[in-house]
Structures are given as C-alpha cells and as structure tokens.
Amino acid sequence: ELSMSTLPPCFDAMLAAWNERDPAKIRGHLDTALSPNVIFADPDNCTVGVEEFEDMIRRFRDKWPDARSERTSGFDTHNNRYRYKWLVTVAEGQSLPGMDVAKIDDQNLVVRVDGFFCPVPKP
C-alpha cells in the first residue's frame, strides 16, 4: 500500500478544493491539482477542463455550504492510477460514501477522475 508520504500532492489539493469555503480560492487548489483538460465523471456529473470542474464544485458548495469531504481509505496504485474511498457529509447524519479511480500524468497532475457512489451493488 502506498504511504501518505509518497502520495502526489495533487490529491490533497483536489480534496482541498472540494472543502474550500471561499469561492475565490477554489481555482487555486485546482490549478495545483489538475491537468488543463481533466475529465471528471461520476453518477451526477461529467466535466471536461478545469473551468467545468470548478463550476461543479461551486454548485456543490452552493447546494451544501457546510459539506465536508474526506478520504476514508489508503491508496491503491498502479500505472499512474490511484483508487481510494471517500465520504461526503452534507449534514448531521446525512452522508454519501464513494470511491474514485483517478489517473495522473507525468507532472503529477490529475488527468481523470472516475467517481462511484457506494456501496457496489450485489449481483
């Protein structure tokens, strides 16, 4: 398992963007984390580029201003791909668990995030 000390800093910056309460500071986190043509896809969103990613986070923060996103697992990695679990808590007792598979480039910037809401369905 990958230790947090070797984790590319783009993942902390991306998480910081989701948790940023000052709309003027969201873009700074994203510019540190993301490749210009980043793709983000989950059951509710599909975005291309940093601007669309920023707009998605702004809409999220507008809808749930007190939401808190956190990683809830370590990282599994191979071939510049990283898998990890997360939890978004939007209100007391109201949360959504999920998992991302993210790919980074040779500059340690995120080029793609595929998010899934958990749990995985049973067969």
N, C-alpha and C positions, 0 to 999 in steps of 0.2 A: 504494500500500500504506500502511496505517495505521502511523504511527510509534508505538513503545512509549511515548513521552512523552504521546501523546494517548489511550492506551488507558484505558478506565474502570477505576478501581481495584478494582471488584468482581471482575475476573478474577484479579488477584493474590491477593485474599482467598480466593476459591474454591479456587485452587491450594494456598494455604497450609493450608486445611482438610484437603485430601487428604494433605498431607505432615506434618500435626501429629501428633507422637508422644505428647503429653499429652492424654488423652481429655477432660479438664476444659476444654481450650482450643479444642476443635473448634467448639463452638457460637459462640464469639465471632467467629471468622472467618466463619462462615456468616451471622450476623446482619448483618455488614458487607457481605456479598456478595449475599444472596438476598432476593427478594420473599417475603412470607409464604406465598403459595400456589404457590411454584415447582414446576415439573414437571421431573423428570429421567427420561430414558428411554435405555437402552442395551440391548444384547442380553441382559444378565443382570439388569437392574433396571428397575423403573418405580415412581417415588415421587412423592407429591404433598405439598408442605409442607416446612417447614424441619426439623421433627422427624423425618420419614421420611428426609430427605436425611442428617441427622446419624446416624441409626441405620445407614444404608447405609455411611457412611464408617467408623463404629465396627466394623461387621462386617468390612469390608475390612482395617482396621488389625489386628483380632484374627487374621485369617487370614494376613496378610502384614505382620508388625510392622516389617520392615525395608524395605518397598517405598518406592520413590521415584517420584513423578510429575513430569514436566517437559513444558513446551511445546517443540515441535521445529520450529515454523514461525512466521512472522509471522501477522498477522491480515488477513483479507479481510472487508470490511464493507459492508453496505447496509441501509437501513430498520431500524436498531436490531438487526440480526442480525450475528453475528460467526462466522467459520469459521476454525478453526486445527487443527493437528495436535499430537498429544501422544504420549508414550511412558511407559508404566509399567514399571519394572524391579522385579520381585519378588524376584529372587535373581541371583547372578552368572550371566550367560549366559541368563537367563530373563526375557524382556520381551514386552510387548504394545503394538504401535503402534495408534494410532487417530486419530479426527478427531471434533471436536464442532462442531455448529452451535448457537449459543446466542443467545437473544434477551434484550435488556434493556428496561426500562421508562424512563419519562422521569426517574425518580430515579436512574438508573444502577444499578439492581439487576437481577440475573438473574431472569427470569421463566420461562425454559425452556431446558433443555439436551437436545439430541438427540445422543447419542454413537454412533459407529460404530467397530467394530473393523476394522483394515485388514489386508491390502490389499483394495481393492474387487475383487469377483470379475470375472473375464474373461467376455465374452459366450459 
